Amino acid sequence: SQRSLVLNVNNAEQEWLPIPGDYRDSVACDVSADGKVVTGYVIGRDPPRMLPCVWEKSATGWRAAVLVTPYLENPLLTTASVVVSNDGKLIAVSLVESRVDDLPRYALYVYRRQADGDPEEENRAADAAQQRWTAELVLPQAVHLAGVTDDGQIVGRILERNRRVAVLVSATEKTVQQILPEGYTNSRATGINRQAIVVGVADNGRMGMGETRAFAWRDGKFLDLPFPADVTSSVINCISAEGRMAGMIERTIESSTAEPTYVNSAVIIEAPTESANSNPQ
């Protein structure tokens, strides 16, 4: 079986997360800023199913709660990712909401935590842990998730007309904003921070093949990224709360052959500045 764990990088201590009930496997996807809430999913085999799960740490250890889904025995998580906000009080996940003519209908949901305090002190029953999280429909479609903020700003990508498009979804307003740099056909968001800066990557290839361009975006405008002039491809994989970004660039160097030589380098980028270019979508 496959089992999730939490690793403390400060002391290399690891803690195995419990697998609830008769589930056989678990996968951890995200963790809150204080390290006390972990989200992911558990897998059952009889019947086959994948369900979102949250682990909360108390003074006595980790407690697992399988989140209640609108479709019982949810057969899959459509993006295989369950994300949690930094404060640990909001979870986002794409689910199978129903089946019509044996075909799945997908939806984006958030789960809001309804109570504070130590999960061990509130109630030791497993169903009480489930009741602390209230499900709320956000969109009647799946979003491949990359992150969610404390105030319910969700980022990820959707599949639209055989292309990938990065989106910013408001769990409160139930709105969707597409993020696609001009001149590109595909995009995906890879993260969002507390300042609502969305980072990601765009490309012109079919379903992701081809030259890539990293982007940072906020309030309808793309932000200037200080890349060297000889960069041919770039990617941003994550952004910190303060706005520092990490990713990779590809650049050309002089070569003794007729063909150019490309070199990949990991990069850290300081907080971006605002550009005059607005989002064309």
Residue pairs with C-beta under 8 A, 6 or more apart in sequence:
1 19
1 24
1 25
2 25
2 26
2 27
2 43
3 16
3 17
3 19
3 25
3 26
4 16
4 17
4 26
4 27
4 28
4 38
4 40
4 55
5 14
5 15
5 16
5 17
5 28
6 14
6 15
6 17
6 28
6 31
6 35
6 38
6 62
7 13
7 14
8 14
8 15
8 35
15 62
17 26
17 28
17 38
17 55
17 62
17 64
18 55
18 62
18 63
18 64
19 25
19 26
19 42
19 64
20 42
20 53
20 64
20 65
20 66
20 126
21 66
21 126
22 44
22 46
23 42
23 43
23 44
23 51
23 66
24 43
24 44
24 45
25 42
25 43
26 40
26 41
26 42
26 43
26 53
26 64
27 40
27 41
27 42
27 43
27 80
28 38
28 39
28 40
28 55
29 39
29 40
29 41
29 81
29 82
29 83
30 38
30 39
30 40
30 81
30 82
30 83
30 84
30 147
31 37
31 38
31 39
31 84
32 38
32 84
32 85
32 86
32 87
32 88
33 86
33 87
33 88
33 241
34 88
35 57
36 56
36 57
36 88
37 54
37 55
37 56
37 57
37 84
37 88
38 54
38 55
38 62
38 84
39 52
39 53
39 54
39 55
39 82
39 83
39 84
39 91
39 93
40 52
40 53
40 55
40 82
41 50
41 51
41 52
41 53
41 77
41 80
41 82
42 50
42 51
42 53
42 64
42 66
43 49
43 50
44 50
44 51
44 73
47 73
48 75
49 73
49 74
49 75
50 74
50 75
50 76
50 77
50 80
51 66
51 67
51 69
51 74
51 77
52 66
52 67
52 69
52 77
52 82
52 91
52 93
52 95
52 111
53 64
53 65
53 66
53 67
53 82
54 64
54 65
54 67
54 84
54 91
54 111
54 129
54 133
55 62
55 63
55 64
55 65
56 62
56 63
56 65
56 88
56 119
56 129
57 63
58 118
58 119
58 120
58 121
59 118
59 120
60 120
63 119
63 120
63 129
64 129
65 126
65 129
65 130
65 132
65 133
66 130
67 91
67 93
67 111
67 130
67 133
67 135
68 130
68 133
68 135
69 95
69 96
69 135
70 95
70 97
70 98
70 107
70 109
70 135
70 137
71 95
71 96
71 97
71 98
71 99
74 95
74 96
75 96
75 104
76 96
76 104
77 93
77 94
77 95
78 94
78 95
78 96
78 104
78 106
78 142
79 93
79 94
79 142
79 143
79 144
79 145
79 156
81 93
81 94
81 144
81 145
81 146
82 91
82 92
82 93
82 145
83 91
83 92
83 93
83 145
83 146
83 147
83 148
83 154
84 90
84 91
84 92
84 148
85 91
85 148
85 149
85 150
86 149
86 150
86 194
86 241
87 150
88 113
89 112
89 113
89 150
90 110
90 111
90 112
90 113
90 148
90 150
90 152
90 171
91 110
91 111
91 133
91 148
92 108
92 109
92 110
92 111
92 138
92 145
92 148
92 154
92 171
93 108
93 109
93 110
93 111
93 145
94 106
94 107
94 108
94 109
94 142
94 143
94 144
94 145
95 106
95 107
95 108
95 109
96 104
96 105
96 106
97 105
97 106
97 107
97 137
97 140
98 104
98 105
99 105
105 140
106 140
106 141
106 142
107 137
107 138
107 139
107 140
107 141
107 142
108 137
108 138
108 139
108 141
108 142
108 143
108 154
108 169
109 135
109 136
109 137
109 138
110 135
110 136
110 138
110 148
110 152
110 154
110 171
111 133
111 134
111 135
111 136
112 133
112 134
112 136
113 132
113 133
114 131
114 132
114 133
114 134
115 122
115 132
119 129
119 132
122 128
122 132
123 129
136 171
138 154
138 169
138 171
138 174
139 169
139 174
139 176
141 158
142 158
142 159
143 154
143 156
143 157
143 158
143 167
143 169
144 156
144 157
144 158
144 188
145 154
145 155
145 156
146 155
146 156
146 157
146 188
146 189
146 190
146 191
146 192
146 200
147 154
147 155
147 156
147 189
147 191
147 192
148 154
148 155
148 171
148 192
149 192
149 193
149 194
149 196
150 194
151 172
152 170
152 171
152 172
153 168
153 169
153 170
153 171
153 192
153 196
154 168
154 169
154 170
154 171
155 166
155 167
155 168
155 169
155 189
155 191
155 192
155 198
155 200
156 166
156 167
156 169
156 188
156 189
157 164
157 165
157 166
157 167
157 187
157 188
157 189
157 200
158 164
158 165
158 167
158 176
159 165
162 207
163 185
163 186
163 207
164 186
164 187
164 188
164 207
164 208
165 178
165 179
165 180
165 186
165 187
166 178
166 179
166 180
166 187
166 188
166 189
166 198
166 200
166 202
167 176
167 177
167 178
167 179
167 189
168 176
168 177
168 179
168 189
168 192
168 198
169 175
169 176
169 177
177 220
177 279
177 281
178 279
178 281
179 187
179 189
179 198
179 200
179 215
179 217
179 279
179 281
180 186
180 187
180 202
180 279
180 280
180 281
181 187
181 202
181 213
181 215
181 222
181 280
182 277
182 280
183 204
184 202
184 203
184 204
184 213
185 203
185 204
185 205
186 202
186 203
186 204
186 205
186 207
186 208
187 200
187 201
187 202
187 203
187 215
188 200
188 201
189 198
189 199
189 200
190 199
190 200
190 201
190 236
190 237
190 238
191 198
191 199
191 200
191 236
191 237
191 238
191 239
192 198
192 199
192 239
193 239
193 240
193 241
193 242
193 243
194 241
195 218
195 241
195 243
196 218
196 219
197 216
197 217
197 218
197 223
197 239
197 243
197 271
197 272
198 216
198 217
198 218
199 214
199 215
199 216
199 217
199 236
199 238
199 239
199 245
200 214
200 215
200 217
200 236
201 212
201 213
201 214
201 215
201 234
201 235
201 236
202 212
202 213
202 215
203 209
203 210
203 211
203 212
203 213
204 210
204 211
205 211
211 232
211 233
212 233
212 234
212 235
213 233
213 234
214 225
214 227
214 234
214 235
214 236
214 247
215 222
215 223
215 225
215 236
216 222
216 223
216 225
216 236
216 239
216 245
216 272
217 223
217 279
218 274
220 278
220 279
221 274
221 275
221 276
221 277
221 278
221 279
222 275
222 277
222 278
222 279
223 272
223 273
223 274
223 275
224 272
224 273
224 274
224 275
225 234
225 236
225 269
225 272
226 269
226 270
226 272
227 234
227 249
228 249
228 251
230 251
230 252
231 249
231 250
231 251
232 250
232 251
232 252
232 262
233 249
233 250
234 247
234 248
234 249
234 250
235 247
235 248
235 249
236 245
236 246
236 247
236 269
237 246
237 247
237 248
238 245
238 246
238 247
239 245
239 246
242 271
243 270
243 271
243 272
244 268
244 269
244 270
244 271
245 268
245 269
245 272
246 266
246 267
246 268
246 269
247 266
247 267
247 269
248 264
248 265
248 266
248 267
249 264
249 265
249 267
250 262
250 263
250 264
250 265
251 262
251 263
251 265
252 260
252 261
252 262
252 263
253 260
253 261
253 262
253 263
254 261
255 261
